[in-house]
Amino acid sequence: MVVYVGIAAFAWLTLFQLLLAAGAPLGHLAWGGAARVLPMRLRLASLGSAVLAGLALITVAQSGGVFAPVLPDSWPRPILWVLAGIFGLSVLANLFGARGAERLHGVPLALICAGSCLVLALS
């Protein structure tokens, strides 16, 4: 169950960041929420975030045995630990640094991402 929740969260995060990078008017939910359409530098940052979220999606799915290994067998557990740390910090950043809609979107999403990675890293 944790695997599928993690997959869903990282799939949404990947899609969300790709939409931001493409110029969708969702900027109020990310990067400080100052602009509905992100400026180019933040769109590039979203593209980088989409790559990270895509790697996380692959790692979570592989760790849960959802599909055949893509990453070398020794990689998923350390990647999961790093992701748990990154998204744990993201929970704090969104909790204390975000406002309004960004907080409502970012805190639960980061918590689910961090939690699923932590559970999988421990298993």
C-alpha positions in Angstrom: 0.0 0.0 0.0 2.8 2.4 0.9 4.4 1.8 -2.5 1.2 2.8 -4.4 0.7 5.9 -2.2 4.3 6.9 -2.9 3.9 6.2 -6.6 0.8 8.4 -6.8 2.5 11.2 -4.8 5.6 11.2 -7.0 3.6 10.9 -10.2 1.6 13.9 -9.2 4.7 15.8 -8.2 6.4 15.0 -11.5 3.4 16.1 -13.5 2.9 19.2 -11.4 6.5 20.3 -11.8 6.3 19.6 -15.6 3.2 21.7 -15.8 4.9 24.6 -13.9 7.9 24.3 -16.2 5.6 24.5 -19.3 4.1 27.7 -18.0 0.8 26.5 -16.5 -0.8 29.0 -14.2 -0.1 27.0 -11.0 2.7 29.1 -9.6 0.6 30.1 -6.6 1.1 26.5 -5.4 4.9 26.6 -5.6 8.2 28.5 -5.3 6.8 31.1 -2.9 3.5 31.5 -4.7 4.3 35.0 -5.9 3.5 34.4 -9.6 0.7 32.4 -11.2 3.0 31.7 -14.2 6.5 31.2 -13.1 9.4 33.3 -14.5 11.9 31.4 -16.6 14.4 30.8 -13.8 11.8 29.1 -11.7 10.4 27.2 -14.7 13.9 25.8 -15.1 14.0 24.9 -11.4 10.7 23.1 -11.8 12.1 21.2 -14.7 15.0 20.1 -12.4 12.4 19.2 -9.7 10.5 17.1 -12.2 13.6 15.1 -13.0 14.2 14.5 -9.2 10.5 13.5 -8.8 10.7 11.2 -11.8 13.8 9.5 -10.3 11.9 9.2 -7.0 9.0 7.7 -8.8 11.2 5.1 -10.4 13.0 4.3 -7.1 9.8 3.9 -5.2 8.2 1.7 -7.8 11.3 -0.4 -8.1 11.6 -0.7 -4.4 8.1 -2.0 -4.2 8.6 -4.5 -7.0 6.0 -2.8 -9.2 8.2 -3.1 -12.2 11.4 -4.7 -13.3 14.6 -3.1 -12.0 15.8 0.0 -13.9 18.4 1.1 -11.3 21.2 -1.1 -10.1 20.1 -3.2 -7.1 22.4 -1.3 -4.7 20.9 2.1 -5.5 17.3 2.2 -4.3 17.9 2.1 -0.5 20.5 5.0 -0.4 18.3 7.0 -2.8 15.3 6.4 -0.6 17.2 7.7 2.4 18.3 10.8 0.6 14.7 11.4 -0.7 13.3 10.9 2.8 15.7 13.7 4.0 15.0 16.0 1.1 11.3 15.7 1.5 11.4 15.9 5.2 13.1 19.2 4.9 10.5 20.2 2.3 7.8 19.5 4.9 9.4 22.0 7.2 10.0 24.5 4.5 6.4 24.3 3.4 5.1 24.3 6.9 7.0 27.4 8.0 7.8 29.2 4.8 4.8 28.8 2.6 1.4 30.6 2.8 -2.1 29.8 1.8 -2.7 27.4 -1.1 1.0 26.6 -1.4 1.1 25.4 2.2 -2.2 23.4 1.8 -0.7 21.7 -1.3 3.0 21.4 -0.3 2.8 20.1 3.3 0.7 17.0 2.7 2.5 16.2 -0.6 5.9 16.5 0.9 4.8 14.5 4.0 3.5 11.7 1.8 6.7 11.7 -0.3 9.0 11.7 2.8 6.9 9.1 4.6 6.7 6.7 1.8 10.5 6.9 1.2 11.2 6.5 4.9 9.0 3.4 5.2 10.5 1.8 2.1 14.0 2.6 3.2 13.4 0.9 6.5 11.8 -2.2 5.0 
